[in-house]
């Protein structure tokens, strides 16, 4: 349908809609037939419905149910026969049947007839609107217009809301509203509507599938639970089986996905989406010929089906194959040029490829055509905000940041990115063909919208799409931000490895190498062994190497995600130790050539089964070496109390959990005497423990309580040597060192603080103060320059000190400017006048 025609139709409907009648279902056994369909008993449903149609029961729902059975099971020619007979017979109030006919014609590759039917439907809607006032017809019209890309708000208002107002207990109205919300990426509204529908019709498996789709972007456990219910009710529910296959592909569990697709093809041997997903798997496994065959099979029954290429491209983009995904979307647009949905997917692909101009133009076009598209709306708002960001560009890297943050640590961020590019690109023998774009967001919401299209994504520090990196700034991370330097190093490592493999690498390997390289750059960066990880490795939480990507897709908790990062990095440690870095580079080269990961690993390490076994032994060895004398058995009774813990220590004096509990309790009570034996034993058993609540942290807390600065400094230093993002300890180190006038230690602490939280005024103040004490005016300049952007309490004093330091590094023009600014704040600032008099008058005051 042309856009103008659709818009006129919507206006006509708005003017013409009146009361709503109800469709009446005759035949007492229709409900039984529908129950067979909902349970996946398609043959039984087909038999009953066919008998009713043959018997001439005068109710259009019988042929419609029969057609649904036939379409579901791939009997497309039979569905055409049923439709054409019913279409001749039912000429009154049969709009839902006639709209269904469009799909029937398409699935028989009769595109011309489908277009003719569509034109007839539009004509009937205009000419005889009053005949289509029952609920089913209104919902059918709404779904039809949604499929044509019409204004979703108008569809809700004119059709779905009217049906709900007339019958609040009509479940299908909420289902239609859910489908529309999902189509427009309004997942919150979809979740609300589908819950209402489920309460009204709890036995329909389709509703649980829609619930899974509503929760898919935000809650994996809700998705799994909903799909389980759907398949319990109907083991042959094709949409649910297809979603499970899709999720298996996302987790790189291709045999599992193939099994699900095979199940679908036993139900419907000609189901196009199943072949499209098989084309995706073939592509991801580097089998180009099979990919073409599967795509051709998907298009066999409807040659001009745009959904096939759209689906393949969307799934490839999910695997970061944005260039290939974009090409498939372009093919889909040739078949359906008016589709804002396909154009928007192309827009997102282009943005992820760093093609900002074309990508943002398509986002704007989508927003104009489809104002209800939530993701497009969010991106347009973000695009407007990005116009005010500072842009730094140097040697193939474009860094986009909030202006204030750029003034504070933009130069340091660019220096780090350039160092990462030099180090990692050389190591992995690659150079990005195009510039790398890095965007750092002070708002977590903005980061999530740029990265995922919707708010959410809590827990993500950064994401790399290949040549685009998005990252949360320390400002968005609350009181305990991650080390921003390690985050950027980690993400730039993705740039190198994704470029090397042409984005053809499993997630676990990509993340594993990045965490590995964090530790290579700084042993304190990256995930480290701790008591929980030890327990999981030696328990049942270790994932086989070939299944590691799935650990990121369906984690049991946020900590399990971190464990997946740690385990992935251990695999890389193991591989490099056992086979060498050249072997790892060869694996990446093979992935770039299209070789599947398991084949690439076997090629350079031998049997995959042996690799899994050897890695498991390697991880167990590392875990066992962590506290080998400790009794790690967790107490059965939880939570612990002091009596239970003491009783446990009588039986097992080296139980970690009891020792830590009693030590922590004594420290909280400020009882150093009671804490001492527990802390001493923990130190003897596990001196390397720097996890939360470890003995060293508790000793530091005790020392602070009693005011023992030297001991506290020692403990805090040990902690930050292993926990570089421990801001509490870093700030205490700076405070204690400043009290003792150990200015080099103050400087070291300040630098470490700013590596974690560059927006913390104290860090810059300590840097400036230590620079002045150490006679390092460059540090003074750096610290004061940042403080000037952080609302200083005494701006006149700040600019005076800044000018003074600039003079010491022989920058009189810049110094003069700062001193004049100091005088603007404090016109009677005598020291500023005296210092200004020492600068020759011929020095230009307008210098930076």
N, C-alpha and C positions, 0 to 999 in steps of 0.2 A: 504494500500500500504506500502510495506517495504521502509524504508528510502533510501537505496541504489538505489532501482529501481526508486524512484521519482527523485532523484538527476540526474541519467542518463537521465531521460526523459526531465528534464529541460535543460540539456546541449544540447540534441538533438534538442529541440525546438529553442534554441538560435542560433544554426548553420543553421537551416532550414527555419526560418521565412522569408518570402519575402514580396510581396505587399499584400494589404488588399482590398478585394472586398466588395461589399455591398449586404446585403440580400434584396430581393425585395418582398414587400407585395402586393399580388393581393387582389381582393375582396374589393370593396369600403366600405362595411359595417364592416370591421374588426375594424376600429376605433370606431364605435358605440358600438360594443361588448366590446371592451377594456374599454370604458367609463362606461359601465354598471358595469364591474368588479371593476373599481376604485371607483365607488360610492357605492359599497356594494350591488348592485342589482345582486346577484349571480344567482338567478333563471333565470332572463332575459338573462344574459350573457351565462349561461349554455345552454339555449334553442337555442340561435342564433348559438353558436359554435357547438352544436350537429347537428343542421341542416346543417351547412357548411361541417362538417366531413362526415355526411351521404350522402350529395350531391356529395362528392368526389372532392371538390375544392382542386386543387393541390397547397397547401401551408402548410408547416409544422407548421406554427404558429397557425393554427386553432386547431389541436389536442393538441398542447401545452397549448393553452388558456383553452380548455375544461378540460384538466388534472389539470390545476391550480384551476379552479372552483371546480372540484371534490375533490381535496386534501383539499382545503380550507373548504369545507362543510362536510368533513368526509366521502365522498363516495369513500372509498379506493378500494373496489372491482371493482367499475365502472372505476376508474382511471386506474387500472391494465388492464382492458379490452380495454380501449381506447389506452393505451400505446402499448400494444402488437400488436394491429391491425396497428397502425401508424408505429411502428418499422419495421413491415414487408413491409409496403408500401413505406416508405421514407428511402431509403438506401444511398442517395447522399445528402451531406451537411446537415445532420440531427443530428450532434453531440450534440447540445443543448437538443434535444429531448431525446437522448440516455443517457445523463448525468442525466436528469430529471428522467429517468427510475430507477436509483439507489434508489432514494427516494420512488418511487412508489412500488418497490419490498419490501423495508424495512417496509413501512407502511402496507404491507400485510403480514408481518412476514415471508418473503421469503428471509432470509439472504443469503442462498447459491446462489440463482439467482442474488441477488444484487452484490455479490462478482464476479460472472461470468460476469455480465454486466460491472463491473468496469474493469475487466481484458480485456474484448473486447475493451473497450474504449481506454485503454492505447495502445493496439495493433494497433488500427485504427489510433491513433494520430501519432505513429511512422511510420506506413507503408504508410499512405496516407495524410501526413500533408498538402500538397498543396490543398487538397479538402476542408480544413477547414479554409480558409483565410478570410471569411466574419466577420464582426464586432461581430455579435451575437455569432459565434463560438469561437472567440478569448476570449470574455468575459466569455463564458461558461467554456472554458479550464482553465482560470485564477481562476474562482470561485471553480472549481473542485480541482485544485492544492492547493488553500488556505485551502479548507476543509481537504485536506490530510496533512496539516502542512508544506507545502513547503516554501522555502525562499520568504518572502513577497517582498523584493526588486527586486528579479528576476521576480516575477509575475507582479509587477508594470512596470518594464522596458520592458519585452517581450510581454506583452499583453495590459494592460490598457493604458500605455503611447502611445503605437503604435496606438491604436484605437483613442485616443484623438488627436494625431498628424494628423491622416487621416481625422478626422471629429470632430472638436472642439465643435460642437453643438450637439453631440450625448450624451444625458443625462445619459443613462444607464452606460456609461463608468465611469462617475463621481460617480454614485451610487455604482458601483463595487469597485472603489477606496475607497469610504467611508466605505463600509462593511469591506474591508481589514484593513483599519486603525483602525476601532473599534475593530476588532478581535485582533489587536496587541496593544490596549490601547493607540493609538496615537490620542487622542481626538482633538487636535488642527488641525491636518491635516484633520481629519474627518469633522470637522466643516467647514473648507474652501471648501472642495470638495462638500459637500452637498448643500452649498449655491449656488454654480455654477449650480448644477443639478436642484435646485428649480427654478432658473431663466429660465432654458430651458424647464422645465416641471412642471409648477406651480399647476397643478390639480391632481398630483399623491399623494395620502395620505401617501404612504410608505416613501416618501422623508421627510415629516414632522416628521414621527416616527423616522427616522434615525437622523434627526436634534436633536430631543429630546435625543436620546442616546448619541450624540456627546457632548451635554451640561450637561448631567446627573451628572458628577462628580463635576461640578463647579457652575452651575447657575440654581437653582430650578425654578425660574420664567420663564426662557427660555424654560425649559422642559414643564412646564404647558401650556405655550402659544402654543408651537409646537404641543403638543398632542391635544389641543383644535381644532387647524386648521385641523389636520388629521381626527379627528372624525366629524368635520363639513362637511368634504368632503366625509367621509365614516363612518357612525355611527356603521358599522359592521366590522371595521378594527381590526382584531384580534390582531396583534402585539401591537397596541396602547392600546387596552383594557387590554392586558396582562401586559403592563408596568404600567398602572394605578393600576391594582391589586397589582403588586409588590410594588409600592410606598405606597399603602394603608397598606400593610403588614409592610413595614418599619416604618410607622407611628402608628402601632398597632391598625389600624382601620379595624379589621377583618371582621365585618359585611359588610363594604363597599367593601372590597376585595372579599368576597364571592359573592356579588351582581355582580361585574364585571366578575368573573369567570362563574357565571350562565349565563350572557349575552353571553359569548364565547361559552358555551356548547349548547345554543340554535342555534348557527350558525353551530357549529361542535360538535355534541354530543360525539365524541371520541377523542377530541383534547388532546394529551398526556400532554402538558405543563400545561393545566388547572388542570388536576388531580394532577400533581406534586406540583403545588402551593397549592392545597387543602391539600396535604400531609404535606406541610410546616405549614399551619395554624393548622392542627390537632396536629402536634408535639408541636407547640408553646402553644397550649391550653392543653397540657398534655394528649391527647387522643391517646395512642399508638396503640390501635386496629384500629381506624379509619385511622391513618397514614399509617399503613400497607395496609389497603384496598385501599386507594387512590393511593398509590404507585403501587399496583398491577394493578389497573385500568389504570394507566399511561403506564404500560408496556404491556398491553393486546394485542395491535396491533403490537408491535415490542418488543419481549422479551429481546433482547440484545441492547436496546437503551441506550447508555452511558449518553445521555443528561439528562435523568430523574434523576439519582442519582447525577449528576453534578449540576443540577439546585437546587435540594433539599438541597444539601450540601452547595452550594454557598449562598443560602438564609438564612440558619441557621447560617452561619458564619457572615452574615450581622447583625444578632441579637446576636452576640457574643457567639453563641453556637459552639465554635471552635472545641471542641472534637467530637461532633456529626457531624459537617460539615466535619471534616477530615475523619471520618469513611465512610461517603457517597462518598467522593472523592476516597477513596481506592476501594470501590465497583465499581465505574465508571472506574477506571483504570484497573480492572480485565477484563472489557468488551472492553476497548480500551487502551491497554498498551502503545501505541506509542503517545498518546495525550499529547503534551507539555502543552496545555491549562489546562487540568485537573491536570496534575502534578504540574503546577505552582500554581493553587488554593490550592492544598494540601500543597505546600511549604509555602504559606502565612498563612495558618491555623497553621502549625507547629511553625512558627516564633511567631505568636500571643500566642501560648501556652507555649512559652519559650523553645521549643525544637530547640535550635539554630543550633546544629550540623546537624541534619537531614534537617531542613528547609533551611539553606544556601546551603547545598549540592544540593537540588532540584532546588533552584534558579540558581545555576551555571549550572546545567544540562539543564534547560530551556534556559538559555542564549546561550549555545552552540548549542542547537537544533533549536532555534528560535531567531536569533540575532536581529530581528526587534521588538521584544517584548519590548516596551518602559519601562514598569514597571520593568521587569527583569533587563534590562540594568541599570536603575537608582539604583536598589537595589544592584547590583554587585559593582557599583562605591561607594556606601555608605559603603558596607561591607569592601572594601579596606580602606576607611577612618577610619572606626571603629577600625581597627587594631592598630591605633596610639592613641586610647583613653586610659585614665587611668581607671583601674578597682579596685574598692574598694569592699570588701566583708566582711560581718559581720552578724552573726546570721540570716541566711536565706534571706538576702538581698544582691543582686549584683548591685552595682551602677557603671555605665559606663559614664564617662565624658571626655570632652576635658582636656588635661593634665594641661594646664595653669589654667583653671577654677577649676580643682580638687585641685591644690595647694592652691588656694585662699579660696574656701569655701566647698571643698569636705567633710572635716570632719564634718562641721556643717550640711551639707545636710544629711550625714549618721546618725548623731545624731537625727535629726528631723524625719527621716524615722523610726528609731528604736523607738522613742517616739510614733509616729503614730501607729506603729505596736502594741506596748504594750497597748496603750490606746484603740484603735478602735477594735482590735481583741478580747480584753477582753470584751468590751461593747457589741459586737455583737456575742459573744460566738462562736468564730471560730478561727481556726489556718490554714494558708495556708499549703496544703499538700506538695507543692514543693517550691523552692526558688522563690522569687519575683525579677524580673529584672527591674531596673530603668535606663533609658537612657536619658541624658540631652544634648540637641544639641545647640551649639552656633550659628548655621545657621538655619534659619526658613525653608529654602529649604530642608535641610537634615532631619529636623523633619518631614516635610510633606511627603517626600519620604518614610521614615521609617514607618510613620503612615498610609498614604493613598496610597503610591506607586507612586505618582506624585506630582510635585510642586503645591502649592496652599494651601488651608486650612488656609488662613489668619484668624486671630481671635481666633484660638484654642491655648490655653496655654499649655494644656496637654491632654493626652488621656490614659485611662486605658483599657486594653483588658482582664483583669482578673489577671494574674500573670506577665503581662508586662505593664510597664508604660513608655510612651514617653512624654517628656516635652521640651518646648522651654526654653532655658536659658535666663536670663535677657539681655545677649548680643544680642539676636535676636529680641528684642522687641522695639528697638528704644529709644526715649527720655523719654517715660513714661511707663516703664515696670510694670507688675503686681508684687505683693508681692510673691516672689518665695516660701516662706515658706507656705503661704496659698495654693498655687497651689499644692505643694507636699502633704500637708495634705489632701486636697480635693481628689487628685487622689488615695492616699492610702486608703481613706475611700471606694472608689470603690473596691479596692482589697478585703476588708473585706466583703462588702455586696454581691459582685459577687461570692466570695467563699461560702458565706452562702447560696446563692440561686442557686449555680451551674450555674451561668450566666443566670438564668431564671428570670429576672426582667425587667419591662418596663423601658425605658430610663428616663422617668420623675421621677420615684421613685428613681432610682439610683442617678440621678443628685440632686434631692431634698434632699436626705439624706446627700450627700456630702456637699452641701452648708449649710445645717442645722448644720452639724458637724464642719464646719469652724467657724460658729458663736459660737458654744459651746466651742471650744478651745480658741477663741479670739473674743470677741463681735465686734471688729472692722473689722474682716474678713467677707467675703461673701457679697452677695447683700443686699442692704438696701433700705428702702422706700425713694422715692424722688417724686417731683411734677409730673413728667411724669408717674411714676408707679401709683400714686394716681389717676390720670386722667384716665388711662387705666382700672384700677380695677373698678372704678365707671362708666365707659363708657361701651364699648362693646368688650373690648379686653380680658376679663377674660375667660379662656378656661375651660370647664368642666373637672373634674378630670380624667374621663375615656378617654378623648381625648388629654391629655396633651403632650404625646410623639409626636404627630403630630405638635405641636407648634415648636418643634426643627427641624422638617423635612422641613416645608414650611414657614419659617418666612418672614414677610414683610420687615424686615430690620435687621441689626446687633443688634440694640437696642431691637428689639422684641425677639431675641435669649436670651439676658441678662434677659429680663422680664420673659421668660419661666423658666430660672434658678430660678429667685426670686419667681415666683408663685409656682413652684414645692417645694421649701423649705418652703413656707408658708403652703402648704398642710401637710408637715411633722410636722411643728410646731403645726398646728391644731390637727393632729391625735394624737400626743404625749400628748398634753395638755388635749384632750378630753378622750382618751382611755388609755394613758400610754405607756411607752416604752415597757413593756412586750407584749402588743398587737401588736406593730410594729414588734417585734422579731418573734412573731407567724406568722404574715403575711409573713415575709421573709422565715420562715421555710416551710410554705405551698407552696410558690413559688418554693422553692428548690425541693419539692416533685412533682412538675409538675402542681400544681393548677393554673388556670388562675387568673390574677390579680384581676379582678372584683369580682370573686367568693371569693378570699382570703380576699379582703376588706370587702365584705358583711358579711363574716363569723365572723369578729371581730369588725364590727362597725354597722351592721344592713343593711338597704336598701341602695343601691348605689345611688338611686335618692335622698334619704334623705341626704346622705353624700355630694353629689354635692350641694344641697341647703344649708346645714349647713356650708359648707366651703365657699360658696359664701357670706353668711351672715357674717362669720368670717372675710373674706378678706375686705368686705365693712366696717365693724366696725373699722378695723385697718386703712383703708384709710380715713375714716371720722374723725378719731381721729388725723390725720395729718393736722394741720392747720384748725381747725374747724370754726374759725372766718374769714377765708380768703374768698374773692370772687375769685373763681377759673375759672370763665368764661373767655374763651379766646376771645380777640377782633376779630370781624369779619374781619376787614380790616388788611391785612398783606402785606408787613412788617410794623411794627409800626414806627412812627416817633414821635418826642417830642411833637408836637402839638396834635396829636391823643391821645398819652398817657396821657397828661395833661387834655385833654377834658374828657377822660374816667375816670380819678380820681375825677373829679368834680361830675360825676354821681355816681361813686362807689369808695370811698377813700381807700378801702381795696383790690382793684384788684391786685393780685400778679404779673401778667404779666406786667402791666403798672408800678407798683412800681419798679420792678426789672429792667425794661428797662431804666427808668429815673435815677435810682441809678447808673447803669453801665455807662450810658452816662456821668453823672457828674464826676464819678471817672476817666473815660478816659480823661476828660478835666482837671483833677487835681483840681476840684472845690469842696473842702471839705464842704464848707458852703451849696452849692446847694444839695450835696449828703446827708447831715445829716438827714433831715426829712424823706426821703425815706428809708434810712437805719434803722432809729429808728423804723419806722412803720413795716418794714419787720421783725425786731428783736422781736417786740411785738407780731406780728401775727404768726410767724413761727420760733421760736428760735432754733428748732431742725434741720433746713435746712442746710445741708452741701453739697448740689449739686453744680455743676459748676455754678459760677456766683452768689452764695448765698451772703447774707449780710456780713457774717463774712469774706469771701474771699475778698470782696470789701473793707471792713474796713482794712484788713491787707495790701492791696495794697495802700490804702490812707496813712496809718501809715508809710509805707516804703517810700512813696513819700516825706513825710515831715521829715523823719528821727526820728520818735518817736519809738525808740527801744523797750521800755517796753510794749507799747500798741501792737506793731506788734508781739512781743513774745507771748502775751496773745492770740491774735487772731490766730496766727499760731498754737499754742498749741491746741486750741480748734479744729482746722481743723484736725490736725493729730491724735487727740484722736478719731476722727470718720472716717478719710480717711487715713489709714495707708500707702497707696501707693503714697501719695502726696509728691513727691520728692522736688518740689519747696519749699514747706513750711518746710520740714525737713531740707533742706540745709540752709535755712534762720535761722531756730532755732539754728542750730549748729554755724553758723557765729555770730549771736547775742549773744549767750551764751559765745562763746569764747572771744568776745570783752569785756564782763562783767566779764570774768574769772570765770564763773559758770561752773566749770569743770564736775560736776556730770550731769548737764543738757547737756553739750557737749557729754558726754559718752552716755546718753540716746538717743540723736538725732543720734549719730553715729551708735548705734546698730539698730535703726529703719531704717536708711538709708541702712545699709548692709542687712537688711531683704528684702529690695526691690531691691537694685542694688549692689550686692557684688563686682562688677567689677569697682566701682567708687573709684578712688584713694583717693578723699577727705574723704570718710567715714572711710577708714582705717587710714588716717593721723589724723583725729580727735580722733579716738579711741586710737591711740598711744600717742597723745598729752595729752588727758585727763588722760590716765593711768600714764603718767609721773607726771602730776600735782597732781593727787590723790594718788600718791605713790602705784600704782597698776601695778607692772612690768609685770604681766601676760598679761594685756591688751596691754602694749607696745610691748611685744613679738608678740602677735597675730596680731596687726596692722602692724608691720614692716615686719613680715613674708609674709603677703599678698602683701604689697607694693613692696617687692623684686621681685615679679612676674609681676609687672605692670610698667616696664621701669622707675625706679626712676631717678629723675634729679640728685641727689647727692648720688650715691650708696655707696661711702666711708663713708659719714656721717650716712647713714641708717644702715650699718653693724656695725659701731661703737656703735650707740645707741642700736642696737639689742644685741650686746655682753655685753654692760653695763647692760641691763635689765636681761639678762640670769644670770649674776653674782649675781644679787639681788635675784633671785629665786634659787640660789645655784646649778647652772649648769655650773661649770667652764670649763668643756671640750668643751661643745657646745659654750660657750662664747669665748673660745680661738680660735675656728675655725672661728667665725664671725669676730673677731678682725684681724685675719690673712687675711681674704678676704678684709677687709677694707684697710689693708696695700697693698694688691695687686693693688687696685684702686688708692691709694695715698701713695706711699712709704715713704713720709716724714711726715706722720700723727703723730705728737708728742703725742697727747692725747691717741691715740691708743697704742703707745709704752708704755706710762706710765701705762695704765690700764693692758696691757699685762704683765708687770713686776710684777703685784700683784698676778698673777696666778702661783702657784707652777709649776716648770718645769716638774715634773713627770706626770702632767695631759696630757692625750693623745690628741694631736691636731686634730686627724682625727675623733674624735667623732662627731656625727651629731649636 
